[in-house]
Amino acid sequence: MLATDELETYRISCGQMNYTLQWLSTLADDKQIKERLLPYLMAVQPATLAQLQSTTPIPGILFVTNIDAQKYLLQGHVSVIMENIVGPETPAAVIPVQKQQYRSIEEPKEEFAELGPFEAFTESLETNLYMMRRRLPIEEVCVHKIEYDNGRIKGAIVYHKDHKQEALQLEQEAQTAFENYSDSILDTSTLALAQNGLQFTLSNVNLLTEHPVQCVRRIMKGQVVLLLEGSRKGLIAPTYLSDYFQAPSDYLMALPFVMLIRAIRIFSFIMALTLLPLYVAIINFHYQMIPSKVIETLFISRYAVPFSAFFEALIMEAALLVLLEAVARLPTKLSQSAGVVAGIVLGTAAVEAKLVSNIMIVVMGASALFTLTSASIALRNSLFVYSIPALLLANFMGITGIFLFWFLLMARLLQVKSLDRPFTTFSVPALTDFFRRRF
């Protein structure tokens, strides 16, 4: 028996029949119970479970033992027990009356798109499926509903019928993840981490998105989308490295401009992991590579700074992370002002206090802009983490250390797979198809 104050028990005596109803007030919809189920029991007075099943105005009724009914209460069901049958194995009827309390559709918070619809997934599985299906009203698109962890989490896999094998493989991988990490998985974000045994990669192996248009385009390209009840992000698999350089609005712009923007994103990705380590490597080992006038400016700027170039870069990297974390926790209007003010005040104060050089402020600002250019927030967060080992190798080995960092990074990425497909594969077939449709 559940020992909780949210457990509601209601008994009805109707002629020769006595019914006991139980439900959890926080999960079950009291309105359905009091306006539909109770009037029905008092008016019809079903004498058998079969009669109850055939005449109940709420669909989805199941018959379980009195003991097993407890777990259905935790899923938002109401149990109906006929008291003329007693004992622990008493058959009980459980009826789904879950509360549906979700926020309305809003614009994306993380994946801003300057073109296209301003709507994002909510925590409601049915709402998310509706937003996708209304854009894909074609027979070739299939929706396969699933349940994990004994029905605790419900979900759906959306795929093109020509890629059913990928959908089955994704379902199996998700099932394995739930079996191994059932206590940790609450939504698609934690599922993405656990799906491949928590393997260490540049980012999650499978892409997460809150944008319905992104999912629709991926399905038409042959990828598979997994949605979970209570999660505001869809999981896309298989995922390729090129997917992290694409934004939802890319599909709605002219091809030359899209190609230019993606080239800028790839260049920014490379520079975000190279610029600051390159500065440290030049200061420590390779100052002969730069003109004498630039060397003079560098050393004048660093003359009174008491720290090494590496420690100086580490301080600025830590300060940037703290600033971004603080701004992310503030309301939108306040965060914009706080970010600008903190950046100007802290940067100016650090230079005047001779803690960092003017050149470091410029290099750090450029590196931060390259990082923030990323189309994916997951990739953006990973760049901040990967900049630390890049700095360490550059500090001890110079430019050789930077090349070693990129060699180790690419070697690791080449090992990663998504649904048994190489993560570093660029989607050339999809690009070819794009050209064919445009021209």
DOLUMDREN-736426 format. One line per field, with one value per residue (C-alpha): residue number from 1; residue in one letter; x, y, z. Coordinates in steps of 0.05 Angstrom, whole numbers. Layout:
DOLUMDREN-736426
resi	[NUM,...]
resn	[A,...]
xx	[X,...]
yy	[Y,...]
zz	[Z,...]
This chain:
DOLUMDREN-736426
resi	[1,2,3,4,5,6,7,8,9,10,11,12,13,14,15,16,17,18,19,20,21,22,23,24,25,26,27,28,29,30,31,32,33,34,35,36,37,38,39,40,41,42,43,44,45,46,47,48,49,50,51,52,53,54,55,56,57,58,59,60,61,62,63,64,65,66,67,68,69,70,71,72,73,74,75,76,77,78,79,80,81,82,83,84,85,86,87,88,89,90,91,92,93,94,95,96,97,98,99,100,101,102,103,104,105,106,107,108,109,110,111,112,113,114,115,116,117,118,119,120,121,122,123,124,125,126,127,128,129,130,131,132,133,134,135,136,137,138,139,140,141,142,143,144,145,146,147,148,149,150,151,152,153,154,155,156,157,158,159,160,161,162,163,164,165,166,167,168,169,170,171,172,173,174,175,176,177,178,179,180,181,182,183,184,185,186,187,188,189,190,191,192,193,194,195,196,197,198,199,200,201,202,203,204,205,206,207,208,209,210,211,212,213,214,215,216,217,218,219,220,221,222,223,224,225,226,227,228,229,230,231,232,233,234,235,236,237,238,239,240,241,242,243,244,245,246,247,248,249,250,251,252,253,254,255,256,257,258,259,260,261,262,263,264,265,266,267,268,269,270,271,272,273,274,275,276,277,278,279,280,281,282,283,284,285,286,287,288,289,290,291,292,293,294,295,296,297,298,299,300,301,302,303,304,305,306,307,308,309,310,311,312,313,314,315,316,317,318,319,320,321,322,323,324,325,326,327,328,329,330,331,332,333,334,335,336,337,338,339,340,341,342,343,344,345,346,347,348,349,350,351,352,353,354,355,356,357,358,359,360,361,362,363,364,365,366,367,368,369,370,371,372,373,374,375,376,377,378,379,380,381,382,383,384,385,386,387,388,389,390,391,392,393,394,395,396,397,398,399,400,401,402,403,404,405,406,407,408,409,410,411,412,413,414,415,416,417,418,419,420,421,422,423,424,425,426,427,428,429,430,431,432,433,434,435,436,437,438,439]
resn	[M,L,A,T,D,E,L,E,T,Y,R,I,S,C,G,Q,M,N,Y,T,L,Q,W,L,S,T,L,A,D,D,K,Q,I,K,E,R,L,L,P,Y,L,M,A,V,Q,P,A,T,L,A,Q,L,Q,S,T,T,P,I,P,G,I,L,F,V,T,N,I,D,A,Q,K,Y,L,L,Q,G,H,V,S,V,I,M,E,N,I,V,G,P,E,T,P,A,A,V,I,P,V,Q,K,Q,Q,Y,R,S,I,E,E,P,K,E,E,F,A,E,L,G,P,F,E,A,F,T,E,S,L,E,T,N,L,Y,M,M,R,R,R,L,P,I,E,E,V,C,V,H,K,I,E,Y,D,N,G,R,I,K,G,A,I,V,Y,H,K,D,H,K,Q,E,A,L,Q,L,E,Q,E,A,Q,T,A,F,E,N,Y,S,D,S,I,L,D,T,S,T,L,A,L,A,Q,N,G,L,Q,F,T,L,S,N,V,N,L,L,T,E,H,P,V,Q,C,V,R,R,I,M,K,G,Q,V,V,L,L,L,E,G,S,R,K,G,L,I,A,P,T,Y,L,S,D,Y,F,Q,A,P,S,D,Y,L,M,A,L,P,F,V,M,L,I,R,A,I,R,I,F,S,F,I,M,A,L,T,L,L,P,L,Y,V,A,I,I,N,F,H,Y,Q,M,I,P,S,K,V,I,E,T,L,F,I,S,R,Y,A,V,P,F,S,A,F,F,E,A,L,I,M,E,A,A,L,L,V,L,L,E,A,V,A,R,L,P,T,K,L,S,Q,S,A,G,V,V,A,G,I,V,L,G,T,A,A,V,E,A,K,L,V,S,N,I,M,I,V,V,M,G,A,S,A,L,F,T,L,T,S,A,S,I,A,L,R,N,S,L,F,V,Y,S,I,P,A,L,L,L,A,N,F,M,G,I,T,G,I,F,L,F,W,F,L,L,M,A,R,L,L,Q,V,K,S,L,D,R,P,F,T,T,F,S,V,P,A,L,T,D,F,F,R,R,R,F]
xx	[0,26,41,34,-13,-30,-67,-142,-192,-266,-321,-388,-448,-499,-553,-521,-454,-396,-337,-271,-233,-161,-117,-59,-83,-18,-20,-93,-144,-196,-243,-248,-259,-314,-349,-345,-327,-367,-433,-425,-415,-475,-520,-500,-477,-437,-439,-380,-313,-334,-394,-349,-301,-355,-393,-340,-339,-263,-223,-160,-186,-142,-153,-97,-91,-103,-27,-6,-55,-8,43,-11,-30,40,26,-37,-89,-149,-163,-234,-244,-310,-313,-355,-290,-236,-164,-95,-108,-173,-180,-181,-197,-146,-168,-121,-139,-71,-66,-43,-8,41,63,38,81,135,193,260,303,370,365,348,326,319,275,219,167,182,159,195,179,142,142,80,93,27,39,109,83,29,79,119,62,27,90,96,26,53,44,119,130,116,108,126,104,147,150,212,226,161,119,150,172,132,160,156,204,189,222,215,191,255,296,259,324,354,290,294,367,354,298,344,400,351,324,395,409,346,366,436,420,346,356,392,350,295,292,327,387,406,387,436,492,476,457,528,555,573,629,673,665,666,593,534,539,467,443,391,344,284,264,209,233,302,271,227,287,328,273,269,345,340,353,309,279,263,215,201,143,165,224,228,282,283,341,366,405,449,486,546,597,571,503,533,548,476,422,347,344,396,341,304,361,395,447,508,495,485,551,587,556,574,645,649,623,675,730,706,706,779,800,763,810,872,876,889,938,974,983,1013,1058,1085,1099,1135,1171,1160,1166,1214,1153,1125,1151,1195,1144,1092,1142,1156,1081,1073,1129,1110,1040,1065,1122,1087,1044,1069,1041,1064,1024,995,971,945,904,879,855,817,787,762,735,697,666,644,615,576,549,527,494,458,424,397,332,341,338,383,433,447,464,503,545,565,579,618,660,679,690,728,770,789,803,846,889,896,915,969,940,932,957,919,938,908,841,839,858,810,753,765,769,703,669,694,666,598,590,574,505,497,498,526,585,595,600,649,695,705,724,771,808,842,881,898,928,967,999,1015,1047,1094,1106,1089,1060,1079,1031,975,985,987,921,886,915,888,821,810,834,781,726,742,729,660,598,524,479,541,556,620,608,657,622,598,529,550,487,442,482,476,401,397,431,385,322,346,372]
yy	[0,69,111,182,240,248,181,193,139,144,93,88,46,37,-12,-81,-57,-24,7,32,83,103,153,201,273,299,253,238,287,298,330,267,224,268,289,225,164,175,194,133,85,114,111,45,5,-48,-115,-148,-126,-144,-98,-44,-50,-48,12,56,125,130,85,45,5,-53,-110,-125,-153,-108,-109,-92,-34,6,17,42,95,122,130,172,117,109,39,13,-46,-83,-97,-160,-194,-194,-219,-197,-225,-186,-163,-87,-42,13,71,123,193,227,302,339,401,427,495,522,524,578,602,565,586,556,547,616,617,683,650,600,586,610,549,496,429,427,372,340,281,288,362,348,293,340,395,344,306,369,383,311,291,234,159,145,175,127,138,80,90,58,50,43,24,-14,42,97,136,137,159,154,143,181,156,147,77,66,73,25,-11,52,62,-8,0,66,33,-24,23,65,1,-20,49,46,-23,0,70,69,112,167,175,227,256,255,295,242,187,215,211,140,112,94,75,147,147,209,250,322,326,279,225,238,308,341,395,434,456,415,440,411,343,345,359,304,253,270,262,191,202,181,223,198,238,224,246,302,322,386,361,310,261,253,192,174,240,264,317,361,364,406,462,467,513,506,569,542,504,568,610,613,559,605,642,577,549,613,612,539,552,608,561,508,561,588,518,509,578,570,513,542,618,621,561,592,657,618,577,639,676,616,584,615,691,688,673,743,811,852,909,859,829,898,910,842,851,923,899,842,879,891,827,782,717,673,672,604,625,691,652,604,662,693,627,615,686,677,612,644,704,661,617,678,710,645,644,715,738,754,831,834,782,824,886,846,811,876,913,855,845,919,930,866,872,944,931,871,911,971,925,893,824,811,846,885,833,778,815,820,747,723,765,737,666,676,701,641,596,630,624,550,530,478,495,425,438,507,478,425,477,510,443,423,490,470,409,450,504,453,421,489,512,452,436,498,491,417,410,443,393,337,361,361,293,263,298,273,204,201,229,177,122,148,119,136,77,40,97,138,203,242,225,287,279,283,245,296,354,321,313,387,408,362,392,464,459]
zz	[0,-18,43,17,33,-41,-41,-46,-27,-44,-29,-62,-41,-97,-79,-74,-102,-64,-101,-74,-117,-105,-141,-130,-130,-159,-220,-234,-263,-208,-258,-300,-239,-208,-272,-313,-272,-207,-242,-287,-228,-191,-252,-284,-223,-262,-227,-262,-288,-359,-354,-325,-384,-437,-410,-378,-412,-406,-455,-439,-379,-355,-305,-256,-185,-126,-111,-182,-184,-140,-195,-242,-190,-199,-274,-264,-264,-218,-191,-182,-135,-124,-50,-56,-79,-26,-20,-45,-114,-121,-193,-199,-257,-272,-315,-345,-322,-323,-315,-377,-352,-403,-425,-491,-554,-549,-592,-586,-527,-551,-627,-653,-726,-762,-815,-811,-756,-685,-648,-606,-575,-509,-456,-486,-531,-569,-581,-608,-654,-679,-696,-737,-769,-795,-835,-859,-880,-924,-920,-923,-854,-796,-721,-676,-603,-549,-474,-430,-359,-349,-377,-335,-396,-461,-527,-602,-660,-725,-788,-863,-882,-924,-860,-814,-797,-767,-727,-698,-682,-646,-607,-586,-565,-524,-491,-472,-444,-401,-375,-356,-331,-313,-250,-289,-352,-346,-417,-484,-458,-407,-456,-507,-455,-435,-503,-524,-456,-437,-489,-489,-552,-576,-558,-551,-604,-625,-639,-595,-621,-596,-666,-703,-771,-757,-742,-804,-849,-817,-828,-901,-906,-878,-804,-746,-691,-620,-575,-502,-458,-412,-455,-496,-544,-599,-608,-680,-703,-738,-728,-768,-751,-807,-772,-716,-766,-792,-764,-775,-818,-866,-903,-919,-948,-1016,-1028,-1039,-974,-936,-962,-941,-871,-860,-883,-832,-778,-794,-795,-728,-699,-719,-695,-628,-611,-643,-634,-559,-557,-617,-578,-520,-566,-601,-536,-506,-566,-634,-629,-689,-733,-727,-751,-705,-700,-675,-626,-598,-588,-554,-505,-488,-474,-430,-396,-329,-329,-272,-301,-358,-423,-405,-336,-365,-417,-364,-321,-379,-400,-330,-325,-391,-368,-302,-339,-388,-332,-292,-353,-370,-302,-308,-342,-416,-412,-351,-379,-441,-400,-348,-401,-435,-370,-339,-402,-406,-332,-319,-381,-368,-294,-310,-359,-313,-255,-300,-290,-364,-427,-479,-532,-488,-484,-560,-571,-518,-546,-616,-590,-552,-615,-654,-600,-597,-672,-665,-690,-635,-561,-546,-592,-561,-491,-515,-545,-478,-447,-504,-502,-436,-462,-524,-480,-439,-501,-531,-467,-463,-536,-576,-646,-644,-585,-625,-681,-631,-600,-668,-684,-619,-627,-698,-680,-625,-670,-724,-673,-653,-687,-687,-702,-728,-777,-773,-736,-779,-845,-881,-911,-985,-1010,-976,-1007,-1076,-1066,-1046,-1111,-1151,-1121,-1129,-1200]
